[in-house]
Amino acid sequence: MRLELTNYEALHGWGVVNNNAAWHAQRNRKPSVAEQAVGDILFAAYDRRTDTTTTVEFSDDERASLAELVSDHIAAWAKRGQENAAAPHLRSLIAKLSG
């Protein structure tokens, strides 16, 4: 699936994946292959960004993995009452992944 993401969607999406990878590393585990691939895709997309958007291509597994990870991340923020400036960009990312 090819998606056009804003720079903020790519950046904050990568941040969620990176945060999850750090969680796994602290427990001497590895994230799933799909999560690792998504992290690489989002980091590369943000690194080669244009003025406002970037285009990425996800497999169905990568798309589903990222949507689940970001949804869980937002739910955890909301549960703790800690939503921040990244939340609207992450919700927009989820909408695009679900579309």
N, C-alpha and C positions, 0 to 999 in steps of 0.2 A: 504494500500500500504506500503510495507516494503522498506526502503531506507537506504543505507549506506552513512553516512555523515562524512565529515572531522570534526575534533574538531572545526575548525574555522567556518565552516558552521553552526554547532549547536550553537556555542557561539554567532555569529553575528545574526543568526536567532532569538535566544532568546532575544537578545538586542533589536531588532526591535519590537518584541511582548511586551517586558517589557516597552519600550518607549511608545507604543500605550496604554498600560494599564495605565500608568502614565497620559497620556493626558485625558483619560476617567475619571480617579479619580479626576483630577483637576476640572472637570465639573460635579462632582457628578453623574457619569454614570458608567455603567459596560460594559466591552467589551463583545462581543458575547460569547456564550458557547464554540463555536469551537475555538475562539482565546484563551480563557482561557485554554482549553485542550491542544492546541498546545504549549502554554507557559510552561505548566507543563511537557509535553513530552520532549521539547527541553532542559529545565533546568535539568531534570532527566538524559537525555542522556549525557549532558556535564558533569554532576557530576560523572557519572559512566564511563567516557571515558577511552579508552585504549590509547596506544601510539599515534595513528594517526587518528583513525576512531571510529565511533559508529553507531549502527544500531537502527533505529526508525521505528515505525509502525504508520501510519496515516490513518484515515478514509478518504473517499472522501471529506467530508465536511471540515475536518481539513486541508487536503492538499490544497483544493481550497482557503480556508480562508488565509492560510499562504502565498500562492503564490500571492494572491491579495494584501495582506498587505505589503509584501516585495517589490513587483513591484511598489506600490504606494510610498513606502519609497524611493526607488532608484530614481523614477521620481522627487520627491520633492527635493532630493539632486541635481540632474542634473539641475533642473530648477533654483536653487539658485547658481549653480556652486560650490557646496560644496562636491563633491565626495571625499571619503577618502579611507583608506586602507581596509575597510570592503567591499567596492563595488564589487571587484572580487569574494569574497567568497559568497556574497549574489546573484550575477548573477549565480554562479555555483549552488547554492541552488535552484534558480528558474528553471534552466535547469533540475535538477533532479526531481523537483516537477511536471514539465510539461511533463516529459518523460514517 
